[in-house]
Amino acid sequence: MKRTCQKKINNLNKILEPTSVNSTIHLLCHLGRLQDALKLIFSNPTHSDYSLYSKILRLCIHRKAKMEGRLIHGHLLANGLHSNAYLNTNLVIFYSKLGDMVNSRKVFDRMSERSLVTWTALVSGYSQNGDSEEALVVFSAMHRIGVNVKANQFTYGSALRACTSMMCLDRGKQIQGCIQKSRLVKNLFVQSALVDLHSKCGKMEDACYIFESMLERDVVSWNVMIGGYAVQGFADDALRLFRSMLRAGMIPDSFTLGSIMKAFVGGSSLMKVFQMHGFIIQLGCESHYVLIGSLIDAYAKCGSVRIADRIYKSMLKKDTIACTALITGYAREGTYSRDAFDLFNGIHQMHMGVDNVILCSMLNICANTASLDLGRQIHALVLKCQSKHDVAMGNTLIDMYSKSGEIEDAKQVFNEMEQKNVVSWTSLIAGYGKHGYGHKAIALYKKMECEGLKPNDVTFLTLLFACSHVG
């Protein structure tokens, strides 16, 4: 098949005029035949114009075709076609979509001319790839240009998302001030981003004010407001708004339902989880795995681990989200260690990936059941995945070894941690106190103070417990 296709392209090269070559490449891109389009454009570089390369780059972006996009970039450099602003903007978008912000920034920095789309692509790239601080640095640099480049709704949306990610309300308010002076003050996309910022930062009254002032609302607008209430723990308000959404004729999606279930914690919320479960069935969303994972998590948080377990077992295809939710539920309850061990073993047999949440939950279960051997095996698995422990994993390992009586192993994990927080120090102090090393606990507490860390109430309680064993 490939040989036949290649022969056809070679024959086309011999007989086609430049305009025909261009038309053929456009047609191949329209048909999604990326490889054939690349072969033809590489064999006819002099016949090709900027629009063709742009067309192929957009197809690479859509397909996330890493190798093909890099080939086009190299071809542009080799043929002296790298100065076109429109092509370079597409390259910035291409690398950003791949998560390769280093090359995205290199292309951006080499551009002599940058449009609003170029700036927005870079801000959005940094924001979507988790570098919120750099996203705001680029946004500020663009803002300083002033007259030549004015932010649009997508620029503001990306900058506000970066502020939300960093929980940086003050910076967000500065951007909000710029929006209020612009023509985008009533823009639906921008207003939704502002609702998200204020709600995630705990300013529910401000979020509600913006939401109520919106002339129109879409599913995203309702979702960010409902999600804000859920994140802040206002389950009743989240449900109230959900009902208002239904009365307004809006059809909720999986994000709506998932957001509401995040607010349900404790036995008093169980009936609400039952209601949402019924609604999921009515909407026919039982096959949405992320949503089912949220449902399992909600049941487990409300103390109905057995129902969560039944839902998990009924899933035709198990995934990491559902496994994580159920194992975390087992760890939280503390009475289902055998079930947790069986599930963890099943994950290995299915060759399913495990994340830090699963590993930390399993280590917590090992700590509470004195299952040292399994705890060591999980520690070995952690070391395979990461050479250095992050703070959460390090704290969990210290706790596990301390509760199992292996205080030297706990100390070793503590010493190997590149970053430590109050919990890290408190866990080891507690371990020393529990096993009769009161003097070491006091010495560690003094060292903690010298490091400039402020102890919390738990730290003082563990220290008092350690002192009571010193005499």
C-alpha positions in Angstrom: 0.0 0.0 0.0 2.8 2.4 1.0 4.8 1.6 -2.2 1.7 2.2 -4.4 1.1 5.5 -2.7 4.7 6.6 -3.1 4.6 5.7 -6.8 1.5 7.8 -7.2 3.2 10.8 -5.5 6.4 10.4 -7.6 4.3 10.4 -10.7 2.4 13.4 -9.5 5.8 15.2 -9.0 6.7 14.7 -12.6 3.6 16.0 -14.2 2.1 18.5 -11.8 2.7 22.3 -12.0 3.5 24.2 -8.8 -0.1 25.2 -8.3 -1.2 21.6 -8.7 1.4 20.5 -6.2 0.1 23.0 -3.7 -3.5 22.0 -4.3 -2.6 18.3 -3.9 -0.9 19.1 -0.5 -3.9 21.0 0.6 -6.1 18.1 -0.3 -3.9 15.6 1.5 -4.0 17.7 4.6 -7.8 18.0 4.4 -8.0 14.2 4.1 -5.7 13.9 7.2 -2.9 12.1 5.2 0.0 13.7 7.0 2.7 11.4 5.9 1.8 11.7 2.2 1.6 15.5 2.5 5.1 15.6 4.1 6.6 13.5 1.3 5.2 15.7 -1.3 6.2 19.0 0.3 9.8 17.8 1.1 10.3 16.7 -2.5 9.0 20.1 -3.8 10.4 22.8 -1.4 10.6 25.5 -4.1 6.9 25.0 -5.0 5.7 25.3 -1.5 4.3 28.5 0.0 3.9 29.5 3.7 0.2 28.5 3.7 1.1 24.9 3.0 3.5 24.6 5.9 1.0 26.3 8.1 -1.7 23.8 7.0 0.7 20.8 7.8 1.7 22.3 11.1 -2.0 22.7 12.1 -2.5 19.1 11.3 0.5 18.2 13.4 -1.0 20.2 16.3 -4.3 18.4 15.9 -2.6 15.0 15.8 0.0 15.9 18.4 2.4 14.5 15.8 5.7 15.2 17.6 8.2 13.8 15.1 6.4 15.2 12.0 6.2 18.7 13.5 9.9 18.7 14.4 10.7 17.6 10.8 8.7 20.5 9.4 10.5 22.9 11.8 13.9 21.5 10.7 12.8 21.8 7.0 11.8 25.5 7.5 15.2 26.3 9.1 17.1 24.4 6.4 15.3 26.2 3.6 15.4 29.7 5.0 11.7 29.8 5.7 11.9 30.4 9.4 11.2 34.2 9.5 7.5 34.1 8.8 5.6 35.3 11.9 2.5 33.2 11.1 4.5 30.0 10.8 6.4 30.7 14.0 3.2 31.3 15.9 2.0 27.8 14.8 5.4 26.4 16.0 4.9 28.1 19.4 1.4 26.5 19.6 2.8 23.1 18.4 5.5 22.9 21.0 3.2 24.2 23.7 0.6 21.5 22.9 3.4 18.9 23.3 4.4 20.3 26.7 7.8 21.3 25.2 7.9 24.9 26.6 11.7 25.1 26.1 11.4 24.9 22.3 8.2 27.0 22.3 10.1 29.8 24.1 13.1 29.5 21.7 10.9 30.0 18.7 9.1 32.9 20.4 12.4 34.6 21.5 13.8 34.5 17.9 10.7 36.2 16.4 11.2 39.8 15.2 7.5 40.3 15.1 4.9 38.9 17.5 1.2 39.1 17.1 -1.5 38.9 19.9 -2.0 35.3 18.9 1.7 34.6 19.5 1.8 36.1 22.9 -1.5 34.4 23.9 -0.1 31.0 22.7 2.9 31.4 24.9 0.9 32.5 28.0 -1.6 29.7 27.4 1.3 27.2 26.9 2.9 28.0 30.2 -0.4 28.1 32.1 -1.6 24.7 30.7 1.7 23.1 31.3 1.9 24.0 35.0 4.4 26.9 34.9 1.9 29.5 36.1 4.6 31.9 37.3 6.2 32.2 33.9 2.8 32.6 32.3 2.3 35.7 34.4 5.8 37.0 33.6 5.0 36.7 29.9 1.6 38.3 30.3 3.2 41.2 32.2 5.8 41.7 29.4 3.0 41.7 26.8 1.0 44.2 28.9 3.9 46.6 29.0 3.9 46.7 25.2 0.6 48.5 25.5 -0.8 50.0 22.3 0.5 47.5 19.8 -0.8 44.3 21.5 -4.0 44.3 23.6 -5.1 41.1 25.4 -8.1 39.2 24.2 -10.4 36.9 26.1 -8.1 33.9 25.7 -5.0 35.9 26.9 -6.9 37.0 30.0 -8.4 33.6 30.5 -4.9 31.9 30.5 -3.5 34.6 32.9 -6.4 34.2 35.3 -6.0 30.4 35.2 -2.4 30.9 36.2 -3.4 33.1 39.1 -6.0 30.5 40.2 -3.4 27.7 40.0 -1.1 29.7 42.3 -4.0 30.9 44.5 -2.7 34.4 43.8 -5.8 36.5 44.3 -4.0 39.9 44.5 -2.4 39.4 41.0 -5.8 38.2 39.8 -7.5 41.3 41.0 -4.9 43.4 39.1 -5.8 41.6 35.9 -9.5 42.0 36.8 -8.9 45.7 37.0 -7.5 45.7 33.4 -10.5 43.7 32.2 -13.0 46.1 33.7 -11.4 48.9 31.6 -11.6 46.8 28.4 -14.4 45.8 26.1 -14.2 42.2 27.6 -15.8 43.1 30.9 -19.0 41.2 30.0 -17.3 38.4 28.0 -18.6 35.0 29.0 -15.2 33.2 28.9 -13.5 35.9 31.0 -16.3 36.1 33.5 -16.2 32.3 34.0 -12.4 32.6 34.6 -13.0 35.3 37.2 -15.7 33.2 39.0 -13.2 30.3 39.1 -10.4 32.5 40.5 -12.5 34.0 43.3 -14.2 30.8 44.3 -11.0 28.7 44.3 -9.4 31.4 46.5 -12.2 31.2 49.0 -13.9 34.5 48.1 -17.3 33.0 47.5 -19.3 36.3 47.9 -17.2 37.9 45.1 -17.5 34.8 42.9 -21.3 34.8 43.5 -21.5 38.6 42.7 -19.7 38.0 39.3 -21.8 34.9 38.6 -25.1 36.7 39.3 -24.1 39.7 37.2 -23.5 37.5 34.1 -25.9 38.3 31.3 -25.6 34.7 29.9 -24.2 31.5 31.4 -23.0 28.3 29.8 -22.3 24.9 31.4 -18.7 26.0 32.2 -20.0 29.1 34.1 -22.3 26.9 36.2 -19.5 24.3 36.7 -16.9 26.7 38.1 -19.4 28.2 40.5 -20.7 24.8 41.7 -17.1 23.6 41.8 -16.1 26.6 44.0 -18.8 25.7 46.5 -17.7 22.1 46.5 -14.0 22.9 47.0 -14.8 25.2 49.9 -17.0 22.4 51.5 -20.4 24.1 51.0 -22.2 20.9 49.8 -25.7 22.4 50.4 -24.9 25.5 48.3 -23.4 23.3 45.6 -26.6 21.2 45.5 -28.8 24.4 45.6 -27.0 25.8 42.6 -27.2 22.5 40.8 -31.0 22.5 41.1 -31.0 26.1 39.8 -29.0 25.0 36.9 -31.5 22.3 36.0 -34.4 24.8 36.4 -32.6 27.1 34.0 -32.7 24.3 31.4 -29.0 23.6 31.4 -27.9 20.0 30.9 -25.1 19.1 33.4 -22.0 17.2 32.2 -19.6 14.9 34.0 -17.7 17.8 35.4 -20.8 19.2 37.1 -21.6 15.9 38.7 -18.0 15.2 39.7 -17.7 18.7 41.3 -20.8 18.2 43.5 -19.6 14.8 44.7 -16.3 16.4 45.9 -18.3 18.2 48.6 -19.8 15.1 50.1 -18.0 14.0 53.2 -19.3 12.0 56.2 -22.3 9.9 56.9 -24.7 12.8 56.8 -24.0 13.3 53.1 -24.8 9.6 52.2 -28.4 10.3 51.0 -27.1 13.1 48.7 -24.6 10.7 47.2 -27.5 8.2 46.6 -29.4 11.1 44.8 -26.4 11.9 42.6 -25.9 8.3 41.8 -29.5 8.0 40.6 -29.0 11.2 38.5 -25.9 9.7 36.9 -27.9 6.6 35.9 -30.7 8.8 34.5 -28.2 10.7 32.4 -26.7 7.4 31.2 -23.2 8.4 32.4 -22.4 5.0 34.1 -19.7 4.3 31.6 -17.9 7.6 32.3 -14.8 6.3 34.2 -13.7 9.6 35.7 -17.2 10.2 37.0 -17.5 6.6 38.4 -14.2 7.2 40.2 -15.7 10.3 41.8 -18.7 8.3 42.8 -16.6 5.6 44.4 -14.6 8.3 46.2 -17.9 10.0 47.4 -19.3 6.7 48.8 -16.0 5.9 50.5 -15.7 9.3 52.1 -19.3 8.9 53.5 -18.3 5.6 55.1 -20.0 3.3 52.6 -16.9 1.5 51.4 -18.8 -1.7 50.6 -21.0 0.2 48.1 -17.9 1.8 46.7 -16.4 -1.7 46.4 -19.5 -3.1 44.5 -19.4 -0.2 42.0 -15.7 -0.8 41.4 -16.2 -4.5 40.8 -19.1 -3.8 38.4 -16.8 -1.7 36.2 -16.0 -3.5 32.9 -12.7 -1.7 32.6 -10.8 -0.8 35.8 -8.7 2.4 35.8 -6.2 4.1 38.1 -8.7 6.8 39.2 -11.2 4.2 40.5 -8.5 2.1 42.1 -7.0 5.2 43.9 -10.4 6.2 45.2 -11.2 2.8 46.6 -7.8 2.2 48.2 -7.8 5.7 49.7 -11.3 4.8 51.1 -9.9 1.5 52.6 -7.0 3.5 54.2 -9.4 6.1 55.6 -11.7 3.5 57.2 -8.8 1.5 58.7 -10.8 -1.8 58.9 -10.4 -3.1 55.4 -6.7 -3.9 55.2 -7.2 -7.3 53.7 -9.4 -5.9 50.9 -6.9 -3.1 50.3 -4.0 -5.7 50.0 -6.1 -7.8 47.6 -6.9 -4.8 45.5 -3.3 -3.6 45.4 -2.2 -7.1 44.3 -4.9 -7.1 41.6 -3.6 -3.8 40.3 -0.1 -5.4 39.9 -1.6 -8.4 38.1 -3.4 -6.1 35.7 -0.2 -4.2 35.1 -2.0 -1.0 35.9 0.1 2.0 36.8 0.2 3.1 40.5 0.5 6.7 41.5 1.8 8.4 44.7 -1.7 8.5 46.2 -2.1 4.7 46.0 1.4 4.2 47.4 0.9 6.6 50.3 -2.5 5.0 51.1 -1.0 1.5 51.1 1.9 2.7 53.3 -0.7 4.2 55.8 -2.4 0.8 55.9 0.9 -0.9 56.5 1.7 1.5 59.3 -1.7 0.9 61.0 -1.5 -2.9 60.6 2.2 -3.3 61.4 2.8 -4.9 58.0 6.4 -4.0 57.8 7.4 -6.5 55.1 4.8 -5.2 52.7 5.8 -1.7 53.7 9.4 -2.4 52.7 8.2 -3.9 49.4 6.2 -0.7 48.6 9.2 1.4 49.6 11.3 -0.5 47.1 8.6 0.2 44.5 8.7 3.9 45.3 12.5 4.0 44.8 12.0 2.5 41.4 9.6 5.2 40.4 11.5 8.2 42.0 15.1 8.5 43.1 14.2 11.2 45.7 11.1 11.2 48.0 8.6 14.1 47.7 7.4 15.6 50.9 4.1 13.6 51.1 5.8 10.3 50.3 8.7 10.9 52.7 6.3 11.8 55.6 4.3 8.6 54.9 7.4 6.5 55.0 8.6 8.1 58.2 5.2 7.4 59.8 5.2 3.8 58.6 8.7 3.0 59.8 8.1 4.8 63.1 4.9 2.9 63.9 6.6 -0.4 62.9 9.4 0.3 65.4 12.1 0.8 62.8 13.2 4.2 64.0 16.6 4.1 62.3 14.9 3.5 58.9 12.5 6.4 59.7 15.5 8.6 60.5 17.2 7.6 57.2 14.2 8.5 55.1 14.0 11.9 57.0 17.7 12.6 56.3 17.3 11.7 52.6 14.4 14.1 52.1 15.5 17.2 50.1 12.5 19.2 51.4 10.8 18.8 54.7 7.7 20.4 56.3 6.3 20.5 59.8 4.7 17.1 59.4 8.1 15.6 58.5 9.7 16.8 61.7 6.7 16.0 63.9 6.4 12.4 62.5 10.0 11.7 63.5 9.7 13.4 66.9 6.6 11.3 67.5 8.5 8.2 66.5 11.3 9.0 69.0 8.8 9.6 71.7 6.8 6.5 71.1 9.9 4.2 71.3 11.5 5.8 74.4 14.0 8.1 72.8 12.9 11.2 74.6 16.2 13.0 74.5 16.5 12.5 70.7 12.9 13.9 70.4 13.9 17.0 72.3 17.1 17.4 70.3 15.2 17.1 67.1 12.7 19.7 68.2 15.5 22.2 69.0 17.0 21.5 65.6 13.6 22.1 64.0 13.4 25.5 65.7 16.9 26.4 64.5 15.8 25.6 60.9 13.2 28.3 61.3 10.1 26.0 61.1 7.2 26.9 63.3 5.8 23.9 65.3 2.1 23.2 65.3 -0.2 21.9 68.1 0.5 18.3 67.1 4.3 18.9 67.4 3.8 20.2 71.0 1.6 17.2 71.9 4.2 14.7 70.5 7.0 16.6 72.4 5.1 16.5 75.7 4.5 12.8 75.2 8.2 12.3 74.5 9.1 14.3 77.6 6.8 12.2 79.8 8.9 9.2 78.9 12.2 10.9 79.8 11.5 11.6 83.4 
